[in-house]
Amino acid sequence: MRLAIASTTVNQYKWYMLLTLTILTSITIAVTHADRTRAGSIAIFLYVLAATTSLWLLTVHASPYAGIETIEPSGLYLNLT
């Protein structure tokens, strides 16, 4: 069951929409804090840090059996023998 779920892919348009919403949110934060540059810089930094971490976690878990953070079944093979 897990392999069947992992073999499915996320539609590319969903990723484009997620990135668009991330960019629009950062623009909204910048416009909201336009009169206070220091507060705006801190708010943008915190948002970019949180958004980058969230997007990285989503991309890692979208395809757990491919990429840099690959999950290998070698641990399962050790337990079977």
N, C-alpha and C positions, 0 to 999 in steps of 0.2 A: 504494500500500500504506500509506504513512504517513497519508494523508488518511482512509483507512478505519479505521485504528487510532485516529486522533484524533477521529473522529466518535462513537466509543463513549463511554459515560459510566460512571462508577463508581457502583455501587449506593449509595444513601443510607444503608442500614443499615451498610455498611462504614465510612462516615465517622462515624456515631454510635458505633459500637464503638471506633473509634480515639480519639475524644474521651473516651469513658468510660474507656478504659484509661489515657489521659493524666491524667485527673483522679484516678483510683484510684492511680496511681503517685505523684502529688504528695502525696496524702493519706498514703500509706505512708511517704514520705520525711519528712513532717512528724511522724508518729507515732514513727518510729524516732529522730528527733532531738529528741524532746519535752524531754528533760532538759538538752540543750545548745542553748540558743536561738540563740546566735551561729552555731554550726556548722549548725544547722537552717536558719537564714535564708540562709546562703551556699549550702547544698545546694539549697534550693528555688529560689533565684535562678538558679543554674547550670542546674538541670533545666528551669525554665521558659524560659530563654533557648534551650537546645538544642531543646526540644520546639516552641517557637514557630517557630524557624528551620526545623525539619524539616517541620512542618505547612504552613508557607508554601511551601516548595519542592514538597511534594506537591500542593498545590492549584494551583500554577502549572503543573506538568507534567501534571496530570489533564486540563486543558483548555487546550492551548497556543494555540488559535486564537480564544480569547474571554477577556474580562476586561481587567484593567489592563495586564498584561504580554503583550499580543497580539503574535503573530508575523505579520507582513504578508508577502505574496508579492511585494512590489514589487522586492526584490532579485533574485528569479528572473526577473522580466520584464526587468530591465535587462540581465541576462546573455544573454537570448535574442535581444535586438536588436543 
